[in-house]
Amino acid sequence: FKHVTVSVGIATVTPGSAQPQDDLIEAADAALYAAKRRGRNTVVEHGLILPDDRPVSLAG
């Protein structure tokens, strides 16, 4: 058997809020990539993203 690992990014929204759907998707995506950077079998909630988890933009 091969081992399966999982990285999960979680974002939440309050039902009935005026938050755009795209904001929720972007938050979940950011949390997912933060989880991937932390390593295998990791779950990150968007509100708990650490400064080191944020993506770095390269000029050019």
Steps between C-alpha positions, in 0.01 A plus 500: 500500500609853431466764768264785432557842654261791521540877525180690574421871495188617682313828466161584645229754438200599709176406324325807367815715509578737216845346448555432129532134400837572337638619837409167658665305219816714522514451879465122465766496228743702715440262792557197275834629375603591856423140600705367208797715600482367857527140381297186463185418695435861598181701550509882503204726576522830310495711817804309631738558209840596638715775342744234372211324322410794277602468136795703383469704181810524286551807284557437135 
